[in-house]
């Protein structure tokens, strides 16, 4: 599961000065990106690559039947590990080699975002906040719960990170200046992180 489980198993690698132990994940991302390019094309008609929340040894990237699979940002979260690896190691050769994977994830994100007609912010549709749901009152006055939403904070934070990291990587490598500027502009339009009356970060836009 790459809606946090896979990633968090590798969090100790870089902070523990064990960057070599991070490389199996990077190699896994290479295979995932190849399959993810098919998923991006088949499901969205979009460039780049994506992955939903369940992978396997054959690099499966398509959505499953679970609510946690609604948002298409797990590939972007995986790709962010490439940027994090560079930030810890300062290995420019590594960044140059894997930059296309980072770029592909950002390219997909920019392509699938849509403008929310209520706020004019860019958001993912459909979206969810994994393993959680919210309550609402249906037209008959009955209390219901659902997980489907527009632009969950989970999606927006992941996209914010990968768009920023990709733009910075491009500038460091001296490539894709126009693309980097586009990523900056897209990131600036993402639905912002909001805080509710209790001072807690809101999971959903409403």
Secondary structure as a PSIPRED ss2 file (coil, helix, strand):
# PSIPRED VFORMAT (PSIPRED V4.0)

   1 X C   1.000  0.000  0.000
   2 X C   1.000  0.000  0.000
   3 X C   1.000  0.000  0.000
   4 X C   1.000  0.000  0.000
   5 X H   0.000  1.000  0.000
   6 X H   0.000  1.000  0.000
   7 X H   0.000  1.000  0.000
   8 X H   0.000  1.000  0.000
   9 X H   0.000  1.000  0.000
  10 X H   0.000  1.000  0.000
  11 X H   0.000  1.000  0.000
  12 X H   0.000  1.000  0.000
  13 X H   0.000  1.000  0.000
  14 X H   0.000  1.000  0.000
  15 X H   0.000  1.000  0.000
  16 X C   1.000  0.000  0.000
  17 X C   1.000  0.000  0.000
  18 X C   1.000  0.000  0.000
  19 X H   0.000  1.000  0.000
  20 X H   0.000  1.000  0.000
  21 X H   0.000  1.000  0.000
  22 X H   0.000  1.000  0.000
  23 X H   0.000  1.000  0.000
  24 X H   0.000  1.000  0.000
  25 X H   0.000  1.000  0.000
  26 X H   0.000  1.000  0.000
  27 X H   0.000  1.000  0.000
  28 X H   0.000  1.000  0.000
  29 X H   0.000  1.000  0.000
  30 X H   0.000  1.000  0.000
  31 X H   0.000  1.000  0.000
  32 X H   0.000  1.000  0.000
  33 X H   0.000  1.000  0.000
  34 X H   0.000  1.000  0.000
  35 X H   0.000  1.000  0.000
  36 X H   0.000  1.000  0.000
  37 X H   0.000  1.000  0.000
  38 X H   0.000  1.000  0.000
  39 X H   0.000  1.000  0.000
  40 X H   0.000  1.000  0.000
  41 X H   0.000  1.000  0.000
  42 X H   0.000  1.000  0.000
  43 X H   0.000  1.000  0.000
  44 X H   0.000  1.000  0.000
  45 X C   1.000  0.000  0.000
  46 X C   1.000  0.000  0.000
  47 X C   1.000  0.000  0.000
  48 X C   1.000  0.000  0.000
  49 X C   1.000  0.000  0.000
  50 X C   1.000  0.000  0.000
  51 X C   1.000  0.000  0.000
  52 X C   1.000  0.000  0.000
  53 X C   1.000  0.000  0.000
  54 X C   1.000  0.000  0.000
  55 X C   1.000  0.000  0.000
  56 X C   1.000  0.000  0.000
  57 X C   1.000  0.000  0.000
  58 X C   1.000  0.000  0.000
  59 X C   1.000  0.000  0.000
  60 X C   1.000  0.000  0.000
  61 X C   1.000  0.000  0.000
  62 X C   1.000  0.000  0.000
  63 X C   1.000  0.000  0.000
  64 X C   1.000  0.000  0.000
  65 X C   1.000  0.000  0.000
  66 X C   1.000  0.000  0.000
  67 X H   0.000  1.000  0.000
  68 X H   0.000  1.000  0.000
  69 X H   0.000  1.000  0.000
  70 X C   1.000  0.000  0.000
  71 X C   1.000  0.000  0.000
  72 X C   1.000  0.000  0.000
  73 X C   1.000  0.000  0.000
  74 X H   0.000  1.000  0.000
  75 X H   0.000  1.000  0.000
  76 X H   0.000  1.000  0.000
  77 X H   0.000  1.000  0.000
  78 X H   0.000  1.000  0.000
  79 X H   0.000  1.000  0.000
  80 X H   0.000  1.000  0.000
  81 X H   0.000  1.000  0.000
  82 X H   0.000  1.000  0.000
  83 X H   0.000  1.000  0.000
  84 X H   0.000  1.000  0.000
  85 X H   0.000  1.000  0.000
  86 X H   0.000  1.000  0.000
  87 X H   0.000  1.000  0.000
  88 X H   0.000  1.000  0.000
  89 X H   0.000  1.000  0.000
  90 X C   1.000  0.000  0.000
  91 X C   1.000  0.000  0.000
  92 X H   0.000  1.000  0.000
  93 X H   0.000  1.000  0.000
  94 X H   0.000  1.000  0.000
  95 X H   0.000  1.000  0.000
  96 X H   0.000  1.000  0.000
  97 X H   0.000  1.000  0.000
  98 X H   0.000  1.000  0.000
  99 X H   0.000  1.000  0.000
 100 X H   0.000  1.000  0.000
 101 X H   0.000  1.000  0.000
 102 X H   0.000  1.000  0.000
 103 X H   0.000  1.000  0.000
 104 X H   0.000  1.000  0.000
 105 X H   0.000  1.000  0.000
 106 X H   0.000  1.000  0.000
 107 X H   0.000  1.000  0.000
 108 X H   0.000  1.000  0.000
 109 X H   0.000  1.000  0.000
 110 X H   0.000  1.000  0.000
 111 X H   0.000  1.000  0.000
 112 X H   0.000  1.000  0.000
 113 X C   1.000  0.000  0.000
 114 X E   0.000  0.000  1.000
 115 X E   0.000  0.000  1.000
 116 X C   1.000  0.000  0.000
 117 X C   1.000  0.000  0.000
 118 X C   1.000  0.000  0.000
 119 X C   1.000  0.000  0.000
 120 X C   1.000  0.000  0.000
 121 X C   1.000  0.000  0.000
 122 X E   0.000  0.000  1.000
 123 X E   0.000  0.000  1.000
 124 X C   1.000  0.000  0.000
 125 X C   1.000  0.000  0.000
 126 X C   1.000  0.000  0.000
 127 X E   0.000  0.000  1.000
 128 X C   1.000  0.000  0.000
 129 X C   1.000  0.000  0.000
 130 X C   1.000  0.000  0.000
 131 X C   1.000  0.000  0.000
 132 X C   1.000  0.000  0.000
 133 X C   1.000  0.000  0.000
 134 X E   0.000  0.000  1.000
 135 X E   0.000  0.000  1.000
 136 X E   0.000  0.000  1.000
 137 X E   0.000  0.000  1.000
 138 X C   1.000  0.000  0.000
 139 X C   1.000  0.000  0.000
 140 X C   1.000  0.000  0.000
 141 X C   1.000  0.000  0.000
 142 X C   1.000  0.000  0.000
 143 X E   0.000  0.000  1.000
 144 X E   0.000  0.000  1.000
 145 X E   0.000  0.000  1.000
 146 X E   0.000  0.000  1.000
 147 X C   1.000  0.000  0.000
 148 X C   1.000  0.000  0.000
 149 X E   0.000  0.000  1.000
 150 X C   1.000  0.000  0.000
 151 X C   1.000  0.000  0.000
 152 X C   1.000  0.000  0.000
 153 X H   0.000  1.000  0.000
 154 X H   0.000  1.000  0.000
 155 X H   0.000  1.000  0.000
 156 X H   0.000  1.000  0.000
 157 X H   0.000  1.000  0.000
 158 X H   0.000  1.000  0.000
 159 X H   0.000  1.000  0.000
 160 X H   0.000  1.000  0.000
 161 X H   0.000  1.000  0.000
 162 X H   0.000  1.000  0.000
 163 X H   0.000  1.000  0.000
 164 X H   0.000  1.000  0.000
 165 X H   0.000  1.000  0.000
 166 X H   0.000  1.000  0.000
 167 X H   0.000  1.000  0.000
 168 X H   0.000  1.000  0.000
 169 X H   0.000  1.000  0.000
 170 X H   0.000  1.000  0.000
 171 X H   0.000  1.000  0.000
 172 X H   0.000  1.000  0.000
 173 X H   0.000  1.000  0.000
 174 X C   1.000  0.000  0.000
 175 X C   1.000  0.000  0.000
 176 X C   1.000  0.000  0.000
 177 X H   0.000  1.000  0.000
 178 X H   0.000  1.000  0.000
 179 X H   0.000  1.000  0.000
 180 X H   0.000  1.000  0.000
 181 X H   0.000  1.000  0.000
 182 X H   0.000  1.000  0.000
 183 X H   0.000  1.000  0.000
 184 X H   0.000  1.000  0.000
 185 X H   0.000  1.000  0.000
 186 X H   0.000  1.000  0.000
 187 X H   0.000  1.000  0.000
 188 X H   0.000  1.000  0.000
 189 X C   1.000  0.000  0.000
 190 X E   0.000  0.000  1.000
 191 X C   1.000  0.000  0.000
 192 X C   1.000  0.000  0.000
 193 X C   1.000  0.000  0.000
 194 X C   1.000  0.000  0.000
 195 X E   0.000  0.000  1.000
 196 X C   1.000  0.000  0.000
 197 X C   1.000  0.000  0.000
 198 X C   1.000  0.000  0.000
 199 X C   1.000  0.000  0.000
 200 X C   1.000  0.000  0.000
 201 X E   0.000  0.000  1.000
 202 X C   1.000  0.000  0.000
 203 X C   1.000  0.000  0.000
 204 X C   1.000  0.000  0.000
 205 X C   1.000  0.000  0.000
 206 X C   1.000  0.000  0.000
